[in-house]
């Protein structure tokens, strides 16, 4: 037979041919899309290879559906040979998407999977080299009769799918972040849809669970949807350069083919219905004895009453097995009789019918009887309806079981068939009925050949369906196979059953022309989309876009004279016109910019000169203003004088003016807060009492205005004190009268300023021996009394307006009595006006008047600690002054005269220490150190002197003195980490590295994350050549502060040394 004869006799197309070809062409087109991308990354190459192999895999099914010949069974070599490489390369696409982050792992994985795939392919080909072939009517194709090797290959395929379609994508999603993770997840789902679901559908279709056309339509849709998702995702998220036309053609191609598959499915269903209808007509005619055209192969009749057979047109040598036909006749007869029973008394009639059923109906009979027993409440119509549903479902499982059992080899049928049926719970009644046969692998108590035994058992699993159901039958005669399609008809009037068999080849010839036309249409659509679409869109889309792209590239190259031709008036034409206008505007702007550049330098120079002149003028004004500030601050400093020399009452004040400035290299401050103390003697020369005077004031206004008010009140108060206490003077006046006269004198002076200068202040006179206190408060923040570790306000309400204002309150001097250890804390409103949210854009000012009471208690009445606690609570936004008055200082010599100077004792020490602190605050560090050295020589054990002297010596870089004094202070108080740090630095400067390391380690224990100390400690170990420890600490620093330059420098020096 020549080639044309072979094709005409063996190539028959059908619905499955179209679907297989559709998948093959789609796979190859998708592969082509990825293969023709320029400068492909690794992931794209593997995706292109994977889809290419997938296309060849589909081509194997094209061969099997085109060719009706036993040779078509070898299509399995193609499908098995390319499915594993396709899966592994698609998996490598995911493993390398979007970048090949693990090249070594991916390369090893590819090699291992390829090795397993090659071994599996070789094993399959070797196992099926001489294997027998069989025709699967459910799939309408030839295949190898090799279920064992098929099962093993299926396990390997499933394993590959699990690794490449599930494990690798999940692994990639763990290592990826953001949008890319979701892209990989969608790829994974598309692979699972197109791969795993396809294999499951294939198994269900081959076993008969799914009707074949539904199965095949499902896998085509799954494949096409998977391809569509992959294409859309890749084109939208690819980092490579793709063509716009490629995207249009690719997406259009897949979309149109999906629509075509739907239309072809509808057409196929109509064609199958047409074949069944024509066949039934021919059956009727053939049974009536009329001449029929259409490939009738045999007619077989059975009369139920006489149990006689008409075999006039039946040849058992080439026609289907008579025993199977007889069983099918009896099953059909039972079906028709069962569902023609009257609904009334249906249960009893059915049981009677079952008693007369034939032997091979045993499984169905047990099922029906069991169903009736399990549903005793169902009767008549409902029973009949429910039984019909259950039998339809059972028939599907019987067909599946028959296919599964038929695929078991004869020599293994007894054991494997039994195990299969025992695990098939739905067919439990069949297993119970056949239990005798399966127990002894014999028929009717006699052993028979395995082949006969298998045929005997399979006869119990024949379909239970109504008349005119299509049967596929086959007959093997030597090396030749005969295939038929049979239709059974039940004639109730004559009480006989007949089967008319048609040639299966005739059926294929019937559907072939329609399938051929469908494939021709498919070819035309593909040619149109792939070749004509680019031509159709060239003039209106592709060429205008290419022109626009060329224009953009020209502009990027610096050519601003380019003009893009406007071919159409659509959106792209509008875009081209806008591009031309934009280029024109840029060109004009560049020309104008060139013109501006010609005289820009001169204009900048002129503006710079003007700016320099203005800056110079401002600088001169600033210097003049700072000079005024500095002069005012010099005038104000002597007025803030703690002149109290009492041995019973100590006074201390703290002054922090908000305005800070620099004048000729000197730091100074300026503000309206003032503190003054002094001593008075009131009474007669024979009977007088000693008093301590103290005041704290806050002149209203900012900077110079407030400083002016402080100067005025400072001059007046100091003048009154001098006048009242000069030459050991004793005033014969009461404390109340003295304070009243002072208020009146101050108020009269400030009232002359007509409200432009006012002062809030608190004034105190405290009798040394009794502690009786006389005071008045001119609208100043309330005084705090600290007694017994509790703080309360001395005042409870406003009693007087500011000095310089008319007051609706009558002036009054108030009294109280201080106890031993009592402390009065007086301060300006700077202690209360705190910004509680300094790090935020909107300020939050403290409104809690009792906050200062809590701070005083926490600071235990110490104004230095109070200041620190205030700073921790918030940002100070005003001048801050605090006056501390403590009653109960031990009286060393009660016989002293009223204002005499003491040559020894606490008073001189306090004055000297306070003077040293004031010198330090004013920036006179050298003078402060000299003063402290003098005190240190007199009181070498005083911790305050040692502490301040050590700190100032360190700042003045007198490291010898700093080491001596800081070491002595740390013996008294070893808990201050900051001073251990200073002590370490001072020792380091003197080359005492061991002592420095010991001190720095103490800081590291208390403050392990103190970066400054860690830098010092690392450098000390480096200097001691303990490079391992130094490197360890430097690495810790970089963990805390990755940008620390000192740690990087130390590491670099260590590397140079090692």
Residue pairs with C-beta under 8 A, 6 or more apart in sequence:
1 9
10 67
10 68
10 69
11 66
11 67
11 68
12 66
12 68
12 505
12 508
12 509
12 511
12 512
13 65
13 66
13 511
13 512
13 515
13 516
13 519
14 65
14 140
14 268
14 508
14 511
14 512
14 515
15 213
15 216
15 264
15 265
15 268
15 271
15 511
15 515
16 61
16 65
16 139
16 140
16 141
16 212
16 216
17 62
17 65
17 66
17 515
17 519
18 264
18 515
18 518
18 519
18 522
19 65
19 216
19 217
19 219
19 220
19 261
19 264
20 58
20 61
20 62
20 64
20 65
21 62
21 519
21 522
22 220
22 224
22 257
22 260
22 261
22 522
23 58
23 61
23 220
23 223
23 224
24 55
24 58
24 59
24 61
24 62
25 257
25 522
25 526
26 223
26 224
26 227
26 253
26 254
26 257
27 51
27 52
27 54
27 55
27 57
27 58
27 227
28 51
28 52
28 55
29 250
29 253
29 530
30 51
30 227
30 230
30 231
30 250
30 254
31 48
31 49
31 51
31 52
31 54
31 55
33 231
33 246
33 250
34 40
34 44
34 45
34 47
34 48
34 51
34 234
35 48
35 52
36 246
37 44
37 238
37 240
37 241
37 242
38 240
38 241
39 240
39 241
40 48
40 240
41 96
41 98
41 99
41 100
41 239
41 240
42 96
42 100
43 92
43 93
43 94
43 96
43 97
43 98
43 99
43 100
44 93
44 234
44 238
44 240
46 89
46 90
46 92
46 93
46 96
47 89
47 90
47 93
47 230
47 234
49 85
49 89
50 85
50 86
50 87
50 88
50 89
50 90
50 92
50 93
51 86
51 90
53 82
53 83
53 85
53 86
53 89
54 82
54 83
54 86
54 90
56 78
56 82
57 78
57 79
57 82
57 83
57 86
59 78
60 75
60 76
60 77
60 78
60 79
60 82
61 75
61 79
61 141
63 72
63 75
63 78
64 72
64 73
64 75
64 141
64 142
64 143
65 140
65 141
66 72
67 142
68 142
68 505
68 508
69 142
70 133
70 142
70 481
71 142
72 141
72 142
73 133
73 142
73 143
73 144
75 141
75 142
76 124
76 128
76 143
76 144
77 124
77 125
77 128
80 120
80 121
80 124
80 125
80 153
81 121
81 125
83 157
84 113
84 116
84 117
84 120
84 121
84 156
84 157
84 160
85 114
85 117
87 157
87 160
87 161
87 164
87 165
87 195
88 110
88 113
88 114
88 117
88 160
88 164
90 164
90 165
90 191
91 113
91 160
91 163
91 164
91 165
91 168
92 106
92 109
92 110
92 164
94 164
94 168
94 169
94 172
94 184
94 187
94 188
94 191
95 102
95 105
95 106
95 109
95 168
95 171
95 172
96 106
97 172
97 180
97 183
97 184
97 187
98 180
98 237
98 239
100 106
101 175
113 160
113 163
113 164
116 156
117 160
120 153
120 156
123 149
123 152
124 149
124 153
127 146
127 149
128 144
128 146
128 149
131 144
131 145
131 146
132 144
132 145
133 142
133 143
133 144
133 145
134 142
134 143
134 144
134 145
135 141
135 142
135 143
135 474
135 481
135 483
136 142
136 143
136 206
137 472
137 474
137 483
138 205
138 206
138 208
138 212
138 403
139 205
139 206
139 212
140 212
144 150
145 407
147 407
147 408
147 409
148 409
154 199
154 203
157 199
158 196
158 199
161 195
161 196
161 199
164 191
165 188
165 191
165 192
165 195
165 196
166 188
166 192
169 184
169 185
169 187
169 188
169 191
170 188
172 184
173 181
173 184
173 185
173 188
176 184
179 237
180 237
183 233
183 237
186 229
186 233
187 229
187 230
187 233
189 229
190 225
190 226
190 229
190 230
190 233
191 226
193 222
193 225
193 226
193 229
194 222
194 223
194 225
194 226
194 227
195 226
197 222
198 219
198 222
198 223
201 210
201 215
201 218
201 219
201 222
202 215
202 219
204 210
204 215
205 212
205 215
205 216
205 219
206 403
207 400
207 403
207 404
208 396
208 399
208 400
208 402
208 403
209 396
209 400
210 218
213 265
213 268
213 269
213 272
217 261
217 265
220 261
221 258
221 261
224 254
224 257
224 258
224 261
225 258
227 254
228 251
228 254
228 255
228 258
231 250
231 251
231 254
232 251
235 242
235 247
235 250
235 251
244 541
244 542
244 545
245 533
245 534
245 537
245 541
245 542
248 533
248 537
248 541
249 529
249 530
249 533
249 534
252 529
252 533
253 526
253 529
253 530
256 525
256 529
257 522
257 525
260 521
260 522
260 525
264 518
267 514
267 518
268 511
271 511
271 514
272 511
275 507
275 510
275 511
276 468
276 470
278 294
279 294
279 470
279 485
279 487
279 502
280 468
280 487
282 292
282 294
282 296
282 500
282 502
283 468
283 487
283 489
283 498
283 500
284 489
285 291
285 292
286 292
286 296
286 299
286 500
287 299
287 301
287 489
287 491
287 498
287 500
294 502
294 506
295 502
295 503
295 505
295 506
296 500
296 501
296 502
297 319
297 484
297 501
297 502
297 503
298 313
298 314
298 315
298 319
298 320
298 484
298 499
298 500
298 501
299 310
299 312
299 313
299 314
299 498
299 499
299 500
299 501
300 309
300 310
300 311
300 313
300 314
300 319
300 322
300 325
300 498
300 499
300 501
301 309
301 310
301 496
301 497
301 498
302 308
302 309
302 310
302 326
302 329
302 496
302 497
302 498
303 309
303 310
303 494
303 495
303 496
304 333
304 495
304 496
304 497
305 495
314 322
316 322
317 477
318 475
318 477
318 482
319 475
319 482
319 484
319 501
320 473
320 474
320 475
320 484
320 486
320 501
321 473
321 475
323 459
324 459
324 462
324 473
325 486
325 499
327 358
327 360
327 459
327 462
328 462
328 463
328 471
328 488
328 499
329 488
329 497
329 499
330 358
330 360
330 361
331 360
331 361
331 364
331 462
331 463
331 464
331 465
332 465
332 466
332 467
332 469
332 488
332 490
332 497
333 490
333 497
334 353
334 357
334 358
334 361
334 464
335 464
335 465
335 466
335 467
336 466
336 467
336 490
336 492
337 353
338 350
338 353
339 384
339 388
339 466
340 492
341 349
341 350
341 353
341 384
342 349
343 380
343 381
343 384
344 380
345 380
346 379
346 380
346 381
346 383
346 384
347 372
347 379
347 380
347 383
350 368
350 372
350 387
351 369
351 372
354 365
354 368
354 369
357 364
357 365
360 459
360 460
360 462
361 464
362 430
362 433
362 434
362 460
363 398
363 427
363 429
363 430
363 433
363 434
363 460
363 461
364 391
364 394
364 464
365 433
366 429
366 430
366 432
366 433
367 394
367 429
367 430
368 387
368 391
370 429
371 387
371 390
372 383
375 383
375 386
378 386
391 464
394 426
394 427
394 464
395 463
395 464
395 465
397 424
397 426
397 427
398 427
398 430
398 461
398 462
398 463
398 464
399 461
399 463
401 420
401 421
401 424
401 427
401 430
401 461
402 458
402 461
402 462
404 420
405 413
405 417
405 420
405 421
405 454
405 457
405 458
405 461
406 458
408 416
408 417
408 420
408 454
410 450
410 451
410 454
411 450
413 450
413 453
413 454
413 457
414 438
414 441
414 450
414 453
417 438
417 454
417 457
418 438
421 427
421 430
421 431
421 434
421 438
422 431
424 431
430 460
430 461
431 438
433 460
434 457
434 460
437 443
437 453
437 456
437 457
440 447
441 447
441 453
442 448
442 453
443 452
443 453
443 456
448 456
463 469
463 471
467 488
467 489
467 490
468 487
468 488
468 489
469 487
469 488
470 485
470 486
470 487
471 485
471 486
471 487
471 488
471 499
472 483
472 484
472 485
472 486
472 504
473 483
473 484
473 485
473 486
473 501
474 481
474 482
474 483
474 484
475 481
475 482
475 484
476 482
483 503
483 504
483 505
484 501
484 502
484 503
484 504
485 501
485 502
485 503
485 504
485 507
486 499
486 500
486 501
486 502
487 499
487 500
487 502
488 497
488 498
488 499
489 497
489 498
489 499
489 500
490 497
491 497
491 498
534 542
539 567
539 568
540 567
540 568
540 570
540 572
541 572
543 567
544 567
544 568
544 572
544 573
544 576
545 572
547 564
547 565
547 567
547 576
548 564
548 572
548 575
548 576
548 579
550 564
551 562
551 563
551 564
551 576
551 579
551 583
552 579
554 562
555 562
555 583
555 586
560 583
560 586
560 587
560 590
561 587
562 583
563 580
563 583
564 576
564 579
564 580
565 576
566 573
566 576
566 577
566 580
567 573
567 576
623 663
626 661
626 662
626 663
627 663
628 704
629 659
629 661
629 663
629 668
629 670
629 703
629 704
629 707
630 661
630 663
630 664
630 666
630 668
632 670
632 704
632 707
632 708
632 711
633 668
633 669
633 670
633 707
634 668
635 711
636 670
636 674
636 707
636 710
636 711
636 714
637 922
639 674
639 676
639 710
639 711
639 714
639 715
639 718
640 653
640 655
640 674
640 675
640 676
640 714
641 676
641 677
641 718
642 651
642 652
642 653
642 675
642 677
642 914
643 676
643 677
643 678
643 679
643 721
644 650
644 651
644 677
644 678
644 679
644 692
644 693
644 694
645 679
645 899
645 901
645 902
645 907
645 911
646 679
646 690
646 692
646 768
646 889
646 907
647 889
647 890
647 891
647 892
647 893
647 896
647 902
647 905
647 906
647 907
648 768
648 769
648 887
648 888
648 889
648 891
649 692
649 766
649 768
649 885
649 886
649 887
649 889
650 884
650 885
650 886
650 889
650 910
651 677
651 692
651 694
651 883
651 884
651 885
651 886
652 863
652 883
652 884
652 886
652 914
653 675
653 677
653 696
653 863
653 881
653 882
653 883
653 884
654 863
654 864
654 867
654 880
654 881
654 882
654 884
655 673
655 674
655 675
655 880
655 881
656 669
656 830
656 867
656 876
656 879
656 880
656 881
657 669
657 670
657 671
657 673
657 879
658 669
658 671
658 830
658 876
658 877
658 878
658 879
658 880
659 669
659 670
659 671
659 702
659 703
660 667
660 668
660 669
661 667
661 668
661 669
661 670
662 668
666 923
667 923
668 922
670 703
670 704
670 707
671 703
671 706
671 707
671 710
671 879
672 698
672 699
672 700
672 701
672 705
672 706
672 707
672 709
672 710
672 879
673 696
673 697
673 698
673 699
673 706
673 710
673 828
673 830
673 879
673 880
673 881
674 695
674 696
674 697
674 698
674 699
674 710
674 713
674 714
674 881
675 694
675 695
675 696
675 697
675 881
675 883
676 693
676 694
676 695
676 714
676 717
676 718
676 721
677 692
677 693
677 694
677 695
677 883
678 692
678 693
678 721
678 725
679 690
679 691
679 692
679 693
679 725
679 898
679 899
680 690
680 691
680 692
680 693
680 721
680 724
680 725
680 731
680 738
680 765
681 688
681 689
681 690
681 691
681 725
681 728
681 729
681 730
681 731
681 898
681 899
682 688
682 689
682 691
682 730
682 731
682 732
682 733
682 734
682 735
682 738
683 689
683 730
683 731
683 732
684 730
684 732
685 730
688 730
688 898
689 767
689 768
689 769
690 767
690 768
690 769
690 898
691 735
691 765
691 766
691 767
691 768
692 764
692 765
692 766
692 768
692 885
693 721
693 763
693 764
693 765
694 763
694 764
694 766
694 826
694 883
694 885
695 717
695 761
695 762
695 763
695 764
695 883
696 761
696 762
696 780
696 826
696 827
696 828
696 881
696 882
696 883
697 710
697 713
697 759
697 760
697 761
697 762
697 780
697 828
698 706
698 759
698 760
698 761
698 780
698 828
698 829
698 830
698 879
698 881
699 705
699 706
699 707
699 708
699 709
699 710
699 712
699 713
699 757
699 758
699 759
700 706
700 709
700 757
700 758
700 759
700 760
700 802
701 708
701 709
701 757
705 757
706 879
708 757
709 750
709 757
709 758
709 759
710 759
712 749
712 750
712 757
713 746
713 750
713 759
713 761
713 803
716 745
716 746
716 749
717 742
717 746
720 742
720 745
724 731
724 738
725 899
728 897
728 898
728 899
728 900
730 898
731 738
735 765
735 767
735 774
735 813
736 774
736 813
738 765
739 763
739 765
739 774
739 775
739 776
739 813
740 811
740 813
742 763
743 763
743 776
743 778
743 803
743 811
744 811
746 759
746 803
747 803
747 804
750 757
750 758
750 759
750 803
750 804
751 804
751 805
751 806
753 804
755 804
755 805
757 804
758 802
758 803
758 804
758 805
759 778
759 802
759 803
759 804
760 778
760 779
760 780
760 781
760 802
760 803
760 828
760 829
761 777
761 778
761 780
761 803
762 775
762 776
762 777
762 778
762 780
762 783
762 826
763 775
763 776
763 778
764 773
764 774
764 775
764 824
764 826
764 885
765 773
765 774
765 775
766 772
766 773
766 774
766 818
766 885
766 887
767 773
770 817
771 817
771 818
771 819
771 820
771 822
771 887
771 888
772 815
772 816
772 817
772 818
773 815
773 816
773 817
773 818
773 824
774 813
774 814
774 815
775 783
775 794
775 813
775 814
775 815
775 816
776 799
776 800
776 811
776 812
776 813
776 814
777 783
777 795
777 799
777 800
778 800
778 801
778 802
778 803
779 798
779 800
779 801
779 802
780 826
780 828
781 826
781 827
781 828
781 829
781 831
781 832
782 793
782 794
782 795
782 796
782 849
783 793
783 794
783 795
783 824
783 825
783 826
784 791
784 792
784 793
784 794
784 824
784 825
784 826
784 827
784 852
784 853
784 856
785 791
785 792
785 793
785 794
785 816
785 822
785 823
785 824
786 822
786 823
786 824
786 825
786 856
786 857
786 861
787 819
787 821
787 822
787 823
789 857
789 860
790 857
791 825
791 853
791 854
791 856
791 857
791 861
792 853
793 853
794 816
794 824
795 814
798 809
799 809
799 812
799 814
800 807
800 809
800 811
800 812
801 807
801 808
801 809
818 824
818 887
818 888
819 887
819 888
820 887
820 888
821 886
821 887
821 888
822 886
822 887
822 888
823 861
823 884
823 885
823 886
823 887
824 883
824 884
824 885
824 886
824 887
825 856
825 861
825 863
825 866
825 882
825 883
825 884
826 882
826 883
826 885
827 852
827 880
827 881
827 882
827 883
828 878
828 879
828 880
828 881
829 878
830 876
830 877
830 878
830 879
830 880
830 881
831 852
831 855
831 866
831 870
831 880
831 882
832 846
832 849
832 851
832 852
833 845
833 846
833 876
833 877
833 878
834 845
834 846
834 851
834 870
834 873
834 874
834 875
834 876
834 877
835 843
835 844
835 845
835 846
835 874
835 875
835 877
836 844
836 845
836 846
836 873
836 874
837 843
837 844
837 874
838 874
838 875
845 877
846 873
846 874
851 873
855 866
855 869
855 870
855 873
856 866
858 865
858 869
859 865
859 866
859 868
859 869
861 884
861 886
863 882
863 884
866 882
867 880
867 882
870 876
870 880
889 906
892 905
892 906
893 902
893 905
896 902
902 908
909 935
909 938
909 939
909 942
912 931
912 934
912 935
913 935
913 944
913 945
915 931
916 928
916 931
916 932
916 935
916 948
917 928
917 948
919 925
919 927
919 928
919 931
920 928
920 948
920 952
925 952
925 955
925 956
926 956
928 952
929 949
929 952
929 953
929 956
929 958
932 945
932 948
932 949
932 952
933 949
935 942
935 945
936 942
936 945
936 946
936 949
936 965
939 945
940 946
943 969
943 972
943 973
946 965
946 968
946 969
946 972
947 969
947 979
949 961
949 965
950 961
950 962
950 965
950 966
950 968
950 969
950 979
950 982
951 966
951 979
951 982
953 959
953 961
953 962
953 965
954 962
954 966
954 982
954 985
954 986
957 989
959 986
959 987
959 989
959 990
960 990
962 982
962 983
962 986
963 983
963 986
963 987
963 990
963 992
966 979
966 982
966 983
966 986
967 983
969 979
970 976
970 979
970 980
970 983
973 979
974 980
974 1002
977 1002
977 1003
977 1006
977 1007
977 1010
977 1013
980 999
980 1000
980 1002
980 1003
981 999
981 1000
981 1003
981 1010
981 1012
981 1013
981 1016
983 999
984 995
984 996
984 997
984 999
984 1000
984 1003
984 1013
984 1016
984 1017
984 1020
985 996
985 1016
987 993
987 995
987 996
987 999
988 996
988 1016
988 1020
988 1023
993 1020
993 1023
993 1024
994 1024
996 1016
996 1020
997 1017
997 1020
997 1021
997 1024
1000 1013
1000 1016
1000 1017
1000 1020
1001 1017
1003 1010
1003 1013
1003 1017
1004 1010
1004 1013
1004 1014
1004 1017
1007 1013
1009 1040
1011 1037
1011 1040
1011 1041
1011 1044
1014 1033
1014 1036
1014 1037
1014 1040
1015 1037
1015 1044
1015 1046
1015 1047
1015 1050
1017 1033
1018 1030
1018 1031
1018 1033
1018 1034
1018 1037
1018 1047
1018 1050
1019 1030
1019 1046
1019 1050
1021 1027
1021 1029
1021 1030
1021 1033
1022 1030
1022 1050
1022 1053
1022 1054
1022 1057
1025 1057
1027 1054
1027 1057
1027 1058
1030 1050
1030 1054
1031 1051
1031 1054
1034 1047
1034 1050
1034 1051
1034 1054
1035 1047
1035 1051
1037 1044
1037 1046
1037 1047
1038 1044
1038 1047
1038 1048
1038 1051
1041 1047
